[in-house]
Amino acid sequence: MELSPKLAAKFELLQNRYPVKRSALIPMMLYAQDEYGYISDDMVNELASRLDLRPVEVEETLAYYSMLHRKPVGKHHVQVCTNVACMLRGGAQLLQHAKKRLEIGHKEVTQDGVFSLEEVECIGACTGAPAMQVNYDYYENLTPLKFDRIIEELDNGGRPAPVPVITGALRERNALEVPLISKRWGIKDSHKIDVYLQNGGYQALEKALQQMTPESIIDEVKKSSLRGRGGAGFPTGMKWSFVPKDSPKPKYVICNADESEPGSCKDRPLMEMDPHQLIEGIIIAGRAIDAHRGFIYIRGEYRYVLDIVDAAIAEAYARGYLGSNILGSGFDFDLLIHTGAGAYECGEESALMESLEGKRGYPRIKPPFPAIVGLYGCPTIINNVESLSSVPSIILEGGEAYANRGTPKNGGTRLLCVSGHVHKPGIYEIPLGMNMKKFIMKWLAAYAAERPLKQ
């Protein structure tokens, strides 16, 4: 199969960047689909040949992921979210309007091939509900009129301006908030390394590499009482300590950025507005367990976020914060970004590893646990974006100081996503242990006289 020079170069890069070639399969399928609109039989055979797989192995992976298509979709693939936050703010009505406006149904394509329509689950835009994506562009706070204007502009060959930052992430701070990992949100060019360095960036990494041992890093994270921010709440320092020190196998750090839980949209702005904070946390985690390679697994819908993080990784390499002999410490660490392709189950850590290996995202039976047998059968730690983004603050201010921001067994702050039937949806950073009724009532106090709440 003859590929365009751009796609051929992308394939060459992807198929040579992983320890196991099959890991490149899902990203390669997505990039192929971006160019051709779907995955053809010829492309299945091309991918199988490049990755030393049988066509049936490509087919079985392809069939699993919702973002991958075996038939052509429209030039503009319209995806309307109807999950809980969007449903509460008119998502279902928006979908019905879209069907009438485009004169097609779910997973159908207009006769001219310009538009296709799909009803989808949560797309990580809960505080901007109701929301939709057209290809990879986000549009939030939609009404039927706004929808029609977007479609009209697309139909005329234009590209309506997508949402640059998730709605609700940039707003006036609430008095009850304690900005820590969100403190750089809103600073101009906060995603760029120069701005990050001007605002305290990579100081924690310097401290971890030059003043601390791997053991002391883990001890500090234990003192912080940081618990996994992905939902399970397992103590982060304890998870890191389970990795065997004397394993002859390579060790890996994985950042779980497959944010697909309805109502959760906090990882998207963390990566969009402060990617270097996440990168710094991952490198420190690598130092703590003596890992020399990490992966950031980003959900496929977040393509523009993937591009932002990828650019930040390139900046970190150029300045010596990634690669060989980081800051003259003798410690080496490489970081790769990896895209998912639409599978809710891949938020579970073992399913994510299966997906990163180029397979269906089926959860593994435990034990063994990832700290012993993880990615490629090697010791692995997996933490989500918010957890790893908290690590630089812990190292800089000390574990005890971080722990004192929260409760005795659950330290620090949390990003709270508020969406649905509320007056002020948004992403708020509050100390752990705060009474939610107090927060919500204080937060809504300005509206109490105008719109009394039912008791």
Number of C-alpha atoms within 10 A of each C-alpha: 8 9 13 10 9 9 16 13 11 15 21 13 13 18 20 13 12 14 11 13 17 22 24 26 25 27 21 20 22 22 16 22 20 14 13 13 19 20 22 16 11 11 20 20 17 17 24 19 12 15 17 10 17 13 16 12 15 23 16 12 18 24 13 16 19 13 16 21 17 15 9 15 23 19 17 19 21 24 24 27 28 25 20 19 25 32 18 16 23 20 25 19 15 24 24 13 17 23 17 11 13 17 15 17 17 15 14 18 22 16 11 8 14 14 22 25 25 22 17 16 18 23 28 26 28 32 28 26 27 29 29 30 21 22 15 17 18 23 25 21 20 20 17 16 10 13 19 16 13 20 21 14 12 17 13 9 9 11 14 15 10 14 13 11 15 22 21 22 24 15 13 7 13 14 10 15 15 19 18 18 22 23 12 19 19 14 13 10 14 20 23 19 23 12 17 19 13 10 14 13 18 22 15 21 26 20 15 22 21 12 10 17 13 17 13 14 27 25 17 20 27 23 19 30 26 29 23 21 19 21 9 9 12 16 18 23 22 16 19 25 18 16 23 16 11 6 11 9 12 15 27 24 28 28 26 26 27 31 27 20 16 16 22 23 29 27 21 26 20 24 25 22 24 30 27 27 28 24 28 25 26 29 29 26 31 26 24 24 25 20 23 20 19 24 19 27 26 25 26 26 23 23 16 15 21 23 13 17 26 18 16 20 22 14 17 20 17 11 13 13 24 22 18 16 13 19 17 13 11 9 18 20 21 17 22 15 16 22 23 26 23 19 21 20 18 27 22 18 24 22 20 29 29 20 27 28 21 22 21 23 25 17 17 17 8 9 8 11 17 23 23 18 18 22 23 18 15 18 25 28 29 29 25 23 31 24 24 27 27 24 29 28 21 25 25 18 12 16 24 18 16 25 24 18 18 21 15 14 16 21 24 28 26 25 25 15 18 21 25 20 11 13 12 15 18 22 26 23 21 22 22 19 16 13 9 9 9 11 16 12 13 15 16 17 14 10 14 12 9 8 11 10 11 4 3
